[in-house]
Amino acid sequence: MAEDLNEQEPTAEEKAKFEQDVLKAAEDAMKLDERRGSASSPTETRDESEKNAEPTENADSPAEKADDAAEQPAEPAADASASSATETAALKAALADANDRNLRLMAEFDNYRRRTAKEQLELIETANGKLLEKLSEVQDNFERAFASENKAQDLEAFEKGMQMIYNQFAKILTDAGLEQIDPTGAEFDPNMHEALMQQPSETVPEGHVVTVFQKGYKLKNKILKTAKVIVSSGK
């Protein structure tokens, strides 16, 4: 039994190794305690974080920064609104001025139209007055020719007087621009002639006027009345 105990007793090398292990464990424990002492506790870390996160007296809160950002463009918006109001006022003034000028032009044109129409009417009345004055002389001559004291037994003298009155009347119409259309023997023109009928003719070619039933009249190259004619159908 004593021999067994002696055999289980550790050797010197094992004791030295055991002591080294104990020393190493103690050193590790001391290093761990130092690490724990140098590191701050969670509470202290949280306090320091809150201190660092606490805003300073001069710093603005997010709400205040948002308000400042919203207030900054107020001046440009006010300037734009004032500029828009100025432009609107200018456009309204220009529109009012244009409307006034338009009304004035319309009134002036209406006055010009009325004045021109009145002048044309006066011109026509004046021209008609002169023509009627000359025609009244023809009427006076007819009345004198048919007066009882001027009746002549000589038909030749009466015919001569009528011819003179006719010539006077024709001259007045010619001076006024009236021109007779007598297309006897001329080629038929539907623009100036009105065909009443066709008849054969030995002397007048086909499509030409044989007889003028009623003369036509034109004024300054304007047809007033077409001539009524009979057209040749040839031999």
C-alpha positions in Angstrom: 0.0 0.0 0.0 2.8 2.4 0.8 4.5 1.5 -2.4 1.4 2.5 -4.3 1.2 5.9 -2.8 4.8 6.5 -3.5 4.3 5.6 -7.1 1.4 8.1 -7.4 3.3 11.0 -6.0 4.1 13.6 -8.9 7.5 14.0 -10.1 9.5 17.2 -9.9 8.9 17.9 -13.6 5.2 17.6 -13.2 5.3 19.9 -10.2 7.3 22.5 -12.2 4.8 22.3 -15.1 1.9 22.6 -12.7 3.4 25.7 -11.2 3.9 27.2 -14.6 0.3 26.6 -15.5 -0.8 28.2 -12.3 1.3 31.3 -12.9 0.1 31.6 -16.5 -3.5 31.3 -15.3 -2.9 34.1 -12.8 -1.3 36.3 -15.4 -4.2 35.7 -17.7 -6.6 36.6 -14.9 -4.8 39.8 -14.2 -4.8 40.8 -17.9 -8.5 40.2 -18.0 -9.1 42.4 -14.9 -7.0 45.2 -16.5 -9.0 45.0 -19.7 -12.2 45.2 -17.7 -10.9 48.1 -15.7 -9.8 50.1 -18.8 -13.0 49.4 -20.7 -16.0 51.6 -19.6 -19.2 50.1 -18.4 -22.3 50.0 -20.7 -24.0 52.6 -18.5 -21.0 55.0 -18.7 -20.8 54.4 -22.5 -24.5 55.1 -22.9 -24.2 58.3 -20.8 -21.2 59.5 -22.8 -23.1 58.7 -26.0 -26.1 60.7 -24.8 -23.8 63.6 -23.8 -22.2 63.5 -27.3 -25.6 63.3 -28.9 -27.1 66.1 -26.8 -27.4 69.2 -29.1 -25.5 72.3 -28.2 -27.2 75.5 -27.4 -26.3 77.0 -30.8 -27.4 74.0 -32.9 -30.9 74.0 -34.6 -33.4 71.2 -34.2 -34.6 69.4 -37.4 -38.0 71.1 -37.1 -36.3 74.5 -36.9 -34.1 73.6 -39.9 -37.2 72.6 -41.9 -38.9 75.9 -41.0 -35.8 77.8 -42.0 -35.7 75.9 -45.3 -39.4 76.7 -45.9 -38.9 80.3 -45.1 -35.9 80.8 -47.4 -37.7 80.7 -50.8 -40.4 83.1 -49.6 -38.6 86.2 -50.9 -38.1 84.8 -54.5 -41.8 83.7 -54.5 -42.9 87.2 -53.4 -40.7 88.7 -56.2 -42.2 86.4 -58.8 -45.7 87.2 -57.6 -45.0 90.9 -57.8 -43.5 90.5 -61.3 -46.5 88.5 -62.5 -48.9 91.1 -61.2 -46.9 93.8 -63.0 -46.9 91.9 -66.3 -50.7 91.3 -65.9 -51.3 95.0 -65.3 -49.2 95.9 -68.4 -51.1 93.4 -70.5 -54.4 94.7 -69.4 -53.3 98.3 -70.2 -52.1 97.2 -73.6 -55.4 95.4 -74.3 -57.4 98.4 -73.2 -55.3 100.6 -75.5 -55.8 98.2 -78.4 -59.5 98.1 -77.9 -59.7 101.9 -77.8 -57.7 102.2 -81.0 -59.9 99.5 -82.6 -63.1 101.4 -81.6 -61.7 104.6 -83.0 -60.7 103.0 -86.3 -64.2 101.4 -86.6 -65.8 104.8 -85.9 -63.6 106.6 -88.4 -64.2 103.9 -91.1 -68.0 104.1 -90.5 -67.8 107.9 -90.9 -65.7 107.5 -94.0 -68.2 105.0 -95.5 -71.1 107.3 -94.8 -69.3 110.3 -96.1 -68.3 108.4 -99.3 -71.8 107.1 -99.9 -73.2 110.6 -99.4 -70.6 112.1 -101.9 -71.4 109.4 -104.5 -75.1 110.0 -104.1 -74.6 113.8 -104.5 -72.4 113.2 -107.5 -75.1 111.0 -109.1 -77.8 113.5 -108.3 -75.6 116.3 -109.7 -74.9 114.4 -112.9 -78.6 113.5 -113.3 -79.5 117.1 -112.6 -77.4 118.3 -115.5 -78.7 115.6 -117.8 -82.3 116.3 -116.8 -81.7 120.0 -117.3 -80.7 119.4 -120.9 -83.6 117.0 -121.5 -86.0 119.6 -120.2 -85.0 121.8 -123.1 -86.1 119.0 -125.5 -89.4 118.8 -123.7 -89.8 122.5 -124.0 -89.2 122.3 -127.8 -91.8 119.5 -128.1 -94.3 121.6 -126.3 -93.7 124.7 -128.5 -93.9 122.5 -131.7 -97.3 121.2 -130.6 -98.7 124.6 -129.4 -101.8 125.7 -131.3 -100.3 129.0 -132.4 -97.3 127.3 -133.9 -99.2 124.7 -135.8 -98.3 125.0 -139.5 -100.2 123.8 -142.4 -96.9 123.0 -144.1 -96.0 119.4 -143.2 -92.5 119.8 -144.6 -91.8 122.6 -142.1 -93.3 120.5 -139.3 -91.1 117.6 -140.2 -88.1 119.8 -140.3 -88.9 121.0 -136.8 -89.2 117.5 -135.5 -85.9 116.5 -137.0 -84.2 119.4 -135.2 -85.7 118.3 -131.9 -84.6 114.8 -132.5 -81.1 115.8 -133.3 -81.0 117.9 -130.2 -82.2 114.9 -128.1 -79.7 112.5 -129.7 -76.8 114.9 -129.1 -77.7 115.2 -125.4 -77.7 111.4 -125.1 -74.4 111.1 -127.0 -72.7 113.7 -124.9 -73.8 111.7 -121.8 -72.0 108.7 -123.1 -74.9 106.8 -124.6 -74.1 104.9 -127.8 -76.5 103.0 -130.1 -75.9 99.5 -131.2 -76.9 99.0 -134.8 -75.5 95.6 -136.0 -77.1 95.4 -139.4 -75.0 93.1 -141.6 -72.6 92.3 -138.7 -71.8 88.8 -137.4 -74.2 87.7 -134.6 -72.8 88.2 -131.1 -74.9 86.7 -128.3 -73.2 89.1 -125.8 -74.6 92.2 -127.7 -77.5 90.8 -129.7 -80.7 89.0 -129.0 -81.9 86.7 -131.9 -85.6 86.8 -132.4 -85.7 84.4 -135.3 -83.7 83.1 -138.3 -84.6 83.6 -142.0 -82.9 82.7 -145.2 -81.1 85.5 -147.2 -79.5 85.7 -150.6 -77.2 88.6 -149.7 -76.4 88.2 -146.0 -74.1 85.2 -145.0 -75.3 82.6 -142.5 -74.9 83.7 -138.9 -75.0 87.4 -139.7 -77.7 90.0 -138.8 -80.3 90.5 -141.6 -82.6 93.0 -139.9 -82.4 95.0 -136.7 -85.8 94.9 -135.0 -84.8 97.1 -132.1 -81.5 98.9 -131.6 -79.4 98.3 -128.5 -77.6 100.8 -126.3 -74.4 100.8 -124.3 -72.8 103.3 -121.9 -69.0 103.5 -121.7 -68.6 100.0 -123.1 -71.3 98.6 -120.7 -74.3 97.0 -122.4 -77.5 98.6 -121.2 -79.8 97.0 -123.7 -79.1 94.3 -126.2 -80.2 94.8 -129.8 -83.1 92.6 -131.0 -82.2 91.2 -134.4 -83.1 88.6 -137.1 -80.3 86.3 -138.1 -79.6 84.9 -141.5 -79.8 81.2 -142.0 -78.0 81.4 -145.4 -79.4 80.6 -148.8 
